[in-house]
Amino acid sequence: MNAPGDSRPIGVFDSGVGGLTVVRALMERLPLESIVYFGDTARVPYGVKSVATIEHFTGQIVDFLLRQEVKMLIVACNTMAAVALKIVAARAGAVPVLDVIEAGACAAVAVSSGGRIGVIGTPTTINSNAYARRIHALDPGVRVYSQACPLFVPLVEEGWLDHPVTRLTAQEYLRPVLAEEVGSLVLGCTHYPLLKPLLRDVAGERIRLIDSAETTANLAADRLREAGLATGSQEPATCRYFVTDVPLRFQTVGERFLGRSLGRVERVDW
């Protein structure tokens, strides 16, 4: 265990741009912590790739971040968290590992003991059943109702956050989950926090939305404190952004996710 006052950065990674919602939540929850973000923009999407390929790519990214001397790894990609978490843990060694599925499952169970929980995500995440398994491991009495929402990611990246098409799509996707009278709804994709106002309108005030980005930031704060890894510095935090390709839309979409300017984005050549 390191002594209190560890100024090393937190490593956050995703298959693309979506994990920037986690970075945004970390900046708000832990403003003094520096961050290194890695988005594998050249090889996104991961959801259509084989498990072996996802594991290989994930291992490369983890090795890169460990070379940046990060003190914690956060898997901000639901697909990686669902199928490659063992690879991350094996490569990380003594470096603590958190992931969005664990954070979302813990938060959902905390507010829904013995109740009904809805989970929405990409088809790959939903088909992996990773959220349901984690939730049931924490509370076997909970009933989980999952729904794949494949159109949400392209709609968010298009910027249609409160578009009539997006609202109609959300109503269609959420209808079967809401029919089960769930008490909470896990937003099981890092793109979905940007749809929170719209989803709250569609779901109604009675249903608690579990934001995977916020819950991950809260869990990171707890784990850093428990492990004595929180920074003792009062200096302004830094954030470095690494990607494997810099498409023209990355800056625009990334700043929408982050809620502020990205600044310099560095490209990594494997």
N, C-alpha and C positions, 0 to 999 in steps of 0.2 A: 504493500500500500504506500502510495506517495504521501508526503506531508501536505497539510492544507496549504493552499496558495499555488496550485498547479496551473501555470499559465499556458500549457499546451492547448491546441485547438481541439474542438470536437469535429470528428469526421462524419459527414452526412452524404449518403449516396443513393442514386436512383438511376433507372434506365434512361431517364430523359429530364424533362423540366418540372414534372409534378412535385418532386421532393422539395422544391423551393417553398411550398406552403409550410413544410416542416421547418425550414430555415427561418421563415418569417415568424413562426410561432416561437422558435428558440430565441430569436432576437428580442421578441417582446417579453418573454418569460425570464431570459437570462442575458440581459443587455451587456454584461461585462465579459461574456464568454466569446472567444474567437472561434471561427468556424471555417472548415475547408469543405467545400461542396464539390461532388463529382457527379456529372450527368453524362451517361453514355449515349450521347445524341446521335452518333454515327450508326449505332446498332439498334436503336429503338424502332419498333416495339419489341419487348421481350415476350409478350404473351403468346406469340405465334411460334416461338422457338422451343426446341426440345429441352428437357430437364438437363441433360448433359451439357448442352450449349450454354444454358443459363448459369449452371454451376461454374463452367469455365470462365465466362465473362465476369461473374461475381468474384471469383478468386483473383482475377487480374486487378479488379478495382480495389479490393481489400488490400492487396499487396502494395498498390500505389499509395493508398491513404496511410498505411502503416509507415511507409517511407517518409511521409510528412510529419511523423511523430505525433499522431493524434492520441488523445488520452481516452477517447470513447468512440465507438462506431455506432452509427444509427442507420439502420436499413430503412430507408424512406420509400422503398418500392415494395408494394404488396406482393408482386409476382416473385421477386427475389426472396422476400420473407416467407412466402408460402412454400417454395421449393428448394431454396439454397441456404437456409439458415445454418445448417450443420457445417457447410463449407466456411461460412463467415466465422463461426465459433472456433473451428479448427485452426484457421489462419490467424485469428486474432490473439490467441494465447491468453495472456493475462489482461489484455485490454477489454474492458466491459463492452458488451454488445446489447443494444436495444433494437426493437423493430416495431413498426407501426401496428402490426397485427396484435402483438402482445399488449401494447399500450391501449389499443381500442377495446380488446377483450376485457382487460382489467377494469377499464372505466365503465364499460357496459354492465358488467356483473355488479360493480359497486353500487349502481343506481337501480338495478333490476333484479334483486335477489329473488330467486324462485319464480320470476315472471316470464314475460315474452319479449324477445329481442329480435328486431329486424336487422338484417345486414344487406347493404347494397354494395356492389363492386363490379369490376370488369369480369367478363366470362371466365378468364383464367383463374382469377382469385376465388370466385364463387365455386367453380368446378373443383378447385383444390380442397374445398371444405375446411380450409385452415382456420377461419374464424370460428366456425361451429365447434371444431375440435378444441381450440384453446378455451372457448367459453365454457364448454361442458367439462373440461378438466378443472376449471375454477369453481364451477357450480353445476353439478349434474342435474339439478332440478330445473334449470332454465330451459325454455323451449326457444329454438332459433329458427327463424324464417328468412331464407336468403333469396336475393333477387339480383340477377345480372342486369347491368344497365350499359350495354355496349356503346350507345350513342352519346353518353355524357362527356366522355373524353374529347371527341372531336368538337362538340358544341362549346365546351369550355375553352379549348384552344382557339376556336374561331371568335371568342369573345362574346358569345351569345348567352350571357349570364342571366338576363331577364327578358329573353326573347319569347314571343308567343309559342314558337316551335318548341323551345326548351321546356316551357311550362306544360304544354300538352304532352310532351314526351315524359316528363316527370310524373304527371298524373297517371299516365298509362303504366309506367314501371311500378309506381308505388301502390297502385290499387290492390293487387293481391296481398302485399305485405300489410297494408293498413286494414284489410279485411280480417286479418288474424288478431286485431286489437293489440298490437305490440305497444309496449310502454316506452321503448327507446329504439332508436335507429342509428346503427353504426355506419358512418360514411367511410366505407372500406376502400377508398382510393384517394390518393393525395391530390387529385384534381377536384374532388367533390367539395372541399371547404369553400371554394369560390361560388358554389351554388347554394350555400347555406341559407341566405335570405329567401330564395325561391323555394327551396325544399321545406323550410319552416312554414311558408304559406300553404304549400300543398299538403303537408303532413298534419298541420294544426298545432296549436300551442300545447296540447296535452302530451304530445310525444317529444321526448328529450332526444336531441340530436347529439351523437357522440362524434366529435370532430377528431379524426385520427392525428391531425397535425398538433392540435392543442394538447391532446392527451399524451402524445409522445414527448412534447416539451416539458410537461409537468412531470412525467416519469423520469426524464433525463435530469431534471433539477433534483428530484429525490435521490436518485442513484449517485449523482456527483457528490451531494452532501454526505450521504451515508459512507461513501468510499474515501472521503477526504480529498476529492479531486477538484472541488470548486476553486475557481481562480481567486486569488487574494488581491489581484491587481485592480486599481481604480483607473487605469489607462483605458482609452477608447478601444473597444474590441475591433478586430479586423475580420474580414470575410473574403476568402479567395474562392474563385469559381473555376473549376476545370471541366472541360467538355472534350469529347472526341471528335466533334465536328461543330462548326459554328454556322448553322443555316441562317439565312437572312431574317427569318421570323423569330429566331431564338431570343434576341434582345427584347423585342416587343412582348412576346408571350411571357418570357421570364420576368420582366418587370411588372407585368400584370399579376403574376403569381406572388412575387416578392413584395409588391406594394411600394417599391422604391427603386431607385436606379441600381442597376447591377454593377456599374463601373466596369473595370477590366475583366474580360473573360479569357482565360488561357486555354489553348488547345493542346491536348496530349496526343502524341503519336506513339503508338505501341511499338 
